[in-house]
């Protein structure tokens, strides 16, 4: 639940899963970003192409998370709202 008195610094989590199909190397990448105790972005994606290791989808999920956090930081800077930590 959102609480304006809590930390406004974006906190992100990412993870991936092979979906139990190591033969076709299908994976799912999930990310979640929270600010002030509430979710501001939650995504689930299936990367295109085959993944050749279990680490590859983890890097895809982390890269997506970094893009989202940078967007949030830049958005707040553009509109002139400071991110309180």
Secondary structure as UniProt FT lines:
FT   TURN            4..5
FT   STRAND          11..17
FT   TURN            19..20
FT   TURN            22..25
FT   STRAND          28..35
FT   TURN            36..37
FT   STRAND          38..45
FT   HELIX           54..79
//
